[in-house]
């Protein structure tokens, strides 16, 4: 490719730029002519094209990518496109070869292209550009290929635009040790699998509209043009009867956006007492749902200010970056209506828009149920755990939920199946549903979107089950599969993989392309499944092998250090402090998800039994899991013999749940350790319910306290004689609970520390009150509300508990002589 310009891995950028034509092979020019002609098809159809440039020389990457931009600029000019060509170049700045590629590309483009407006960023800065639109995207994937990057950045390119991927030598790219692969390894297994990139390569070869050039071999691997239907822009129709100012509707780019703005007008009138109004907007990524809602919010605020002194809108999402498009369009809408605003940013993100008598504020999802507002908007709702969505919905009377059905933010099918169904069934909720279909930046059937969806399984769905499948499940006719990633990511295993991932999409609140990359390449992660005789998957399982921890790392972890992966050994060592656990090996159940059509039929329990049998057969010491705890999930694990050993001290800010770890021991050694861990965890919980876990759901606390090991067999209430007599006057006299809460707290602790045969007999309701009122310190009103009774009934129940405790532990009754003699105190 001409004279060598490399010396000791350095490149004379100026020399390369001056002679760049000498390094462009004739075969590449020939391919560019074909791509250039195909760009005409892309412009007519408002579709995109993708070019992959493979090379082992960084300067060649820069030259060929820049030469492509020169050709692209000429083609656009010939097609009458005179706008500037906004180009985004994304790279990893910490690598010297990446800087060479970037510098060569930048200098040639700057020198030869007049219409190109070039923006160069690192991948870490990518989030800030997700709401913007570009003509060209150049992604340097030589040093790393993170699946999430493919999922999010490609969507910013508009129809008629071009995506260029810079990749290593085509024949050896599969085995490149990328940054992402390094994050998937653990000390015990330092070498990743090399499956995901092979999968990406196969998908690049399978789909049309994609061009691949191997610069090292000077050959075209693929040049696949695509003739889509000519795009005809539909004239937007603004409804005749509108309430919001017409200027706001002119900000819409599609008819779908017009319809969403109109839908938001329904929230102007406040719902009557005891009822709610909820709008749900669903869409694939790139349909402009957030923008439409941002416009509609300003219309809504504008109308509400006619009847209210101040309007407060709360906006939430898994991350502040998710709502930037909404905030930016809200600001544009304010400009249209000449509303003065002040913008507050944090970390480069807009977190609040302040106007005269109104505000739009971003808060973390967990905070929203505690705040008051006129309107609440939940964007990317699929990325938030369903119980927290319910809590947000229950706490506010006018809400908007928007979510991506297929996208890198987290698939929305679980949202649709689990959350939306409840909204539909609620008689007191007026529900407005709308699904947006028309892409903003490009037209339907865009070949690059199709490639992206198929590669990252963004559109994965579980198999549709029929009557025969249901019958097989009811008869227990199930098969446990030990799957291999090397097979799953091949044409023969792809259908099984899509079904597995489709079940995850439906059952879990968050799935990202990175999860797919982990399944492929993490050396300690394995897949299991349950299928019916028809071959359909009805349960998807992801396992991770954890332990043993090297001795030096055990010491480090006990001092508060960190280790990749190995979540259960890490927490066990840090919180239970038993050094020997670090020498054990177990299987952590990362995910277990049952097909939503057949949940609650014992399939999950069947899978856990088979996992245990496999682990025992292969010599593991334990199986375990960690999950956001709620009553239903915890019950599932407890009934299958798992024992809680640790719980996070903080709620997850997105899911709103505490994370709990459970273990089912296999070896005798771990069985003994688990007994100790169970006792220690219950003691910790018991002594923390008044503070750290005060807001823990009481049914969850009760389930933990009722299971596992007894804390102390011979524990007795630690009350003085005077405290015992105070207990008597509280039990049988006029003393209030507030004057005896110290005594009741000690008795409640004693109750849960000792075995059932040494406790007084209390009903389930009294046990609930023992935890909720006495240990957690909830108000009388809140406990009464949770038990659906009156405040006075809770007060009387606690008095009754005191009488039962007094008689059980001290044999005292109403007839006992009150008071304490001085001599009895010595």
Protein Blocks (a to p, Z undefined) as FASTA:
>chain_A
ZZafbeghiacfklmmmmmmmmmcfklmmmmmmmmmmmmmmmmnopacddddddfbfklm
mmmmmmmmmmmmmmmmmnopabdcdddddddfkbmklmmmmmmmmmmmmmmpmkbccddd
dfklmmmmmmpccfbdcddfklpccfklmmmmmmmpcehiacddddddfklmmmpccfkl
mmmpcfklmcccdfklmmmmmmmmmpghiacddfklopafbdcdddddddddddddddfb
dfbdfklmmmpmbfklmmmmmmmmmmmpccdehiacdddddddehklmmmmmmmmmmmmm
mmmmmmpfbdcdddddfbfklmmmmmmmmmmmmmmnopacddddeehiafbdcdehiacd
dddfklmmmpccfbdcdehkllpcfklmmmmmmmpcbdcddddfbdfkopaklmmmmmmm
mmmmpmkbccdddddfbdfkbcehiaklmmmmmmnommgccddddfklmmmmmnopacdd
dddfklmmpmklmmmmmmmmmmmmmmpmbdcfklmmmmmmmmkbccdddddfkopafbdc
ddddedjddfklmmmmmnopaceejllmmmmmmmnopaklmmpccdddfbacddfklgoi
lmmmmmmmmmmmmmmmnopabdcddddddfklmmmmmmnopacfbdcfbdcfklopacdd
ddddfbfmlmmmmmmmmmmmmmmmmmmmmmmmmmgcfklmmmmmmgcjdfblkbccdddf
klmmmmmmmmmmmbdfklmmmmmmmmmmmmmmpcfklcccddfklmmmmmmmmmnopafk
lmmmmnopafklmmmmmmmmmmmmmmmmnopafklcgdjdfklmZZ
